[in-house]
Amino acid sequence: MDVLVSVAVIAILVGMLLPKLSQVQETARRVVCQSNVRQIGIGIMSYANEHQGWLPASVFLPDGPGRGSMEPQNMNTLRLAEGRWDGIGNLYLGEYVNAPKVFYCPSHRGEKPFLKYAGHFTAQPGEIIGNYHFRGEGPAGHGPHGPTTRNLDRIDPAFSSLISDSMQLQSDYNHKVGSNFFRADLSVHWYSDPGSRIRFLLPATKAEADNNLGYVPEVWSWFDDSANAEQQGTNP
């Protein structure tokens, strides 16, 4: 009987500790993700400094080669299927970020884990998709709203979010309760989203994403607006 009681007590304690352990592990993964976002962001700044202020080009932007319209939902693409590096994939090509794993969030549980693409960074051909979203441009002038530009020198650094956790699909929403993002002022922020507002906005399938181009710019505007909220001491 004493053994059964001991086993029951241990089971109860384990049940109580597991959620705490899970929270600690997710906190640690969030810190690694934050570091990844910062490294990519600094890589973007270094790239721009060496390219007359221009952010890395992407075929998914309106002025991208061979493109006539914007495809913001695909800005987590590092390399195109035909083998050409795109967006923040240019940071790897130019060795501004030389560790492939930096482009992948340790909290990702969707269909785009690092192991799926690890071989493509070296010998294997094919498309590479990362776990972080690249905006490719930012608000020009003061404030988060208004015209945008790809030239870093013309971007308002305090209000311009440039990199975040991927938001192509619901399965890409890595942390469930928020997102790390990088601003043009070299700061990394956590956008708290305990109600999963972002996740519920994201489409479930690629087909749905391709038919709804407005949701990604909307989330970028939320990140931009959070700068106003921080300055005013209110929630976004």
C-alpha positions as CSV (number, residue, x, y, z in Angstrom):
1,M,0.0,0.0,0.0
2,D,2.8,2.4,0.9
3,V,4.4,1.8,-2.5
4,L,1.1,2.6,-4.3
5,V,0.7,5.8,-2.3
6,S,4.3,6.8,-3.2
7,V,3.7,6.1,-6.8
8,A,0.5,8.1,-6.8
9,V,2.2,11.1,-5.1
10,I,5.1,11.0,-7.6
11,A,2.6,10.9,-10.5
12,I,0.8,13.9,-9.1
13,L,4.0,15.8,-8.7
14,V,5.2,14.9,-12.2
15,G,1.8,16.1,-13.5
16,M,2.2,19.4,-11.7
17,L,5.8,19.9,-12.9
18,L,5.4,19.0,-16.5
19,P,3.5,22.2,-17.5
20,K,6.2,24.3,-15.7
21,L,8.9,22.4,-17.5
22,S,7.2,23.0,-20.8
23,Q,6.9,26.7,-20.1
24,V,10.6,26.9,-19.2
25,Q,11.6,25.0,-22.5
26,E,9.4,27.4,-24.6
27,T,10.9,30.4,-22.9
28,A,14.4,29.1,-23.8
29,R,13.3,28.5,-27.4
30,R,11.9,32.0,-27.5
31,V,15.3,33.4,-26.5
32,V,17.0,31.4,-29.2
33,C,14.4,32.7,-31.7
34,Q,15.0,36.2,-30.6
35,S,18.7,35.8,-31.2
36,N,18.0,34.4,-34.7
37,V,15.8,37.4,-35.5
38,R,18.5,39.8,-34.3
39,Q,21.3,38.1,-36.4
40,I,19.1,38.2,-39.5
41,G,18.3,41.8,-38.8
42,I,21.9,42.8,-38.3
43,G,22.7,40.9,-41.5
44,I,20.1,43.0,-43.4
45,M,21.7,46.2,-42.1
46,S,25.2,45.0,-43.2
47,Y,23.8,44.1,-46.6
48,A,22.2,47.5,-47.0
49,N,25.4,49.3,-45.9
50,E,27.2,47.6,-48.8
51,H,24.4,48.1,-51.4
52,Q,23.8,51.9,-51.2
53,G,21.1,51.4,-48.6
54,W,18.9,48.9,-50.5
55,L,17.4,46.0,-48.7
56,P,17.8,42.5,-50.2
57,A,15.7,42.2,-53.4
58,S,12.8,39.7,-53.8
59,V,10.8,38.6,-56.7
60,F,7.8,38.7,-54.4
61,L,7.9,42.5,-54.1
62,P,6.1,44.7,-56.7
63,D,9.4,45.8,-58.3
64,G,10.9,42.3,-58.2
65,P,12.2,41.0,-61.5
66,G,9.5,39.3,-63.6
67,R,6.8,40.2,-61.1
68,G,3.8,42.5,-61.5
69,S,2.2,42.3,-58.1
70,M,3.2,41.8,-54.5
71,E,3.2,38.4,-52.9
72,P,3.9,39.2,-49.2
73,Q,2.7,35.7,-48.1
74,N,5.8,34.2,-49.8
75,M,8.4,36.4,-48.2
76,N,9.7,33.5,-46.0
77,T,11.3,32.1,-49.1
78,L,15.1,31.9,-49.0
79,R,15.7,30.3,-52.3
80,L,13.5,29.8,-55.3
81,A,12.8,26.4,-56.9
82,E,15.1,27.2,-59.8
83,G,18.0,27.7,-57.4
84,R,18.2,31.5,-57.2
85,W,18.5,33.0,-53.7
86,D,15.8,35.5,-52.8
87,G,15.0,38.0,-50.0
88,I,16.9,37.2,-46.8
89,G,18.3,34.2,-48.6
90,N,20.7,36.7,-50.1
91,L,22.2,37.1,-46.6
92,Y,23.3,33.5,-46.7
93,L,24.6,33.8,-50.3
94,G,26.6,36.8,-49.3
95,E,27.8,35.3,-46.0
96,Y,26.2,38.0,-43.9
97,V,24.5,35.1,-42.1
98,N,26.5,31.9,-42.6
99,A,24.7,29.5,-40.3
100,P,21.6,28.0,-42.0
101,K,20.0,27.1,-38.7
102,V,19.6,30.8,-37.9
103,F,16.8,30.9,-40.4
104,Y,14.7,28.4,-38.4
105,C,12.8,28.9,-35.1
106,P,13.4,26.1,-32.5
107,S,9.7,26.4,-31.6
108,H,8.5,25.6,-35.1
109,R,6.2,22.6,-35.2
110,G,4.8,23.0,-38.7
111,E,5.9,21.7,-42.2
112,K,9.1,23.8,-42.6
113,P,11.6,22.5,-40.0
114,F,15.3,23.0,-40.5
115,L,16.0,19.3,-41.2
116,K,13.7,19.4,-44.2
117,Y,15.9,21.9,-45.9
118,A,19.4,21.4,-44.4
119,G,20.7,19.5,-47.4
120,H,19.5,22.2,-49.8
121,F,21.9,24.7,-48.3
122,T,24.9,22.7,-49.5
123,A,24.5,20.3,-52.4
124,Q,20.9,19.6,-53.0
125,P,19.0,21.8,-55.5
126,G,15.5,23.1,-54.8
127,E,13.4,25.6,-52.9
128,I,14.2,26.6,-49.4
129,I,11.6,28.1,-47.0
130,G,12.6,29.5,-43.7
131,N,10.7,30.2,-40.4
132,Y,11.1,34.0,-40.6
133,H,9.2,36.5,-42.6
134,F,11.0,39.3,-44.5
135,R,9.1,42.5,-45.2
136,G,11.5,43.8,-47.8
137,E,10.5,47.4,-47.3
138,G,9.4,49.8,-44.6
139,P,7.4,53.0,-43.9
140,A,9.0,56.1,-45.3
141,G,8.9,59.3,-43.2
142,H,7.7,59.6,-39.7
143,G,5.1,57.1,-38.4
144,P,4.1,53.6,-39.4
145,H,1.5,54.5,-42.0
146,G,2.0,56.0,-45.5
147,P,4.2,55.2,-48.4
148,T,6.9,52.5,-48.2
149,T,10.4,52.2,-49.5
150,R,13.1,49.5,-50.0
151,N,15.9,52.0,-49.2
152,L,17.0,51.7,-45.6
153,D,18.2,55.3,-45.5
154,R,14.6,56.5,-46.1
155,I,12.9,54.2,-43.7
156,D,11.7,55.5,-40.3
157,P,13.7,53.2,-38.0
158,A,11.5,53.6,-34.9
159,F,8.3,52.3,-36.6
160,S,9.6,49.9,-39.2
161,S,9.4,46.2,-38.5
162,L,11.5,44.2,-41.0
163,I,11.8,40.6,-39.8
164,S,9.4,38.5,-37.8
165,D,8.4,34.9,-37.1
166,S,6.9,33.5,-40.2
167,M,3.2,34.3,-40.9
168,Q,2.5,32.5,-44.1
169,L,0.3,29.8,-42.6
170,Q,-1.3,29.0,-39.2
171,S,1.2,26.1,-38.9
172,D,4.1,28.7,-39.2
173,Y,2.9,30.6,-36.1
174,N,5.8,29.4,-33.9
175,H,5.0,30.6,-30.4
176,K,1.2,30.6,-30.3
177,V,1.1,33.5,-27.9
178,G,3.2,36.1,-29.7
179,S,5.9,36.8,-32.2
180,N,9.5,38.1,-32.1
181,F,10.2,40.9,-34.6
182,F,13.1,43.2,-35.6
183,R,12.8,46.9,-36.2
184,A,15.1,49.1,-38.4
185,D,16.4,50.7,-35.3
186,L,18.3,47.4,-34.5
187,S,15.9,46.5,-31.7
188,V,14.2,43.1,-31.2
189,H,10.7,43.1,-29.7
190,W,8.1,40.6,-28.5
191,Y,4.6,41.2,-29.7
192,S,2.4,39.7,-27.0
193,D,-0.6,37.8,-28.5
194,P,-2.1,35.7,-25.8
195,G,-5.4,35.5,-27.6
196,S,-3.7,34.2,-30.8
197,R,-5.1,37.1,-32.8
198,I,-2.4,36.6,-35.4
199,R,-2.8,32.9,-35.7
200,F,-6.5,33.2,-36.3
201,L,-5.9,35.7,-39.0
202,L,-3.4,33.4,-40.8
203,P,-4.8,31.0,-43.5
204,A,-4.6,27.3,-43.0
205,T,-3.5,26.3,-46.5
206,K,-1.2,27.7,-49.2
207,A,-4.1,28.1,-51.6
208,E,-5.9,30.3,-49.1
209,A,-2.8,32.3,-48.5
210,D,-2.4,33.0,-52.2
211,N,-6.0,34.2,-52.5
212,N,-5.7,36.6,-49.5
213,L,-2.8,39.1,-49.9
214,G,-3.9,41.5,-47.2
215,Y,-3.3,39.6,-44.0
216,V,0.5,39.9,-44.0
217,P,0.6,43.7,-44.4
218,E,-2.0,43.9,-41.7
219,V,0.2,42.1,-39.2
220,W,3.2,44.2,-40.2
221,S,1.0,47.3,-39.4
222,W,0.3,45.8,-35.9
223,F,4.0,45.4,-35.3
224,D,4.6,49.0,-36.5
225,D,1.8,50.4,-34.4
226,S,3.2,48.7,-31.3
227,A,6.0,51.3,-31.4
228,N,3.4,54.0,-30.9
229,A,1.9,52.0,-28.0
230,E,5.3,51.6,-26.4
231,Q,6.0,55.3,-26.6
232,Q,2.6,56.1,-25.1
233,G,2.8,53.4,-22.5
234,T,-0.3,51.6,-23.8
235,N,-1.1,48.2,-25.4
236,P,-1.2,48.0,-29.2
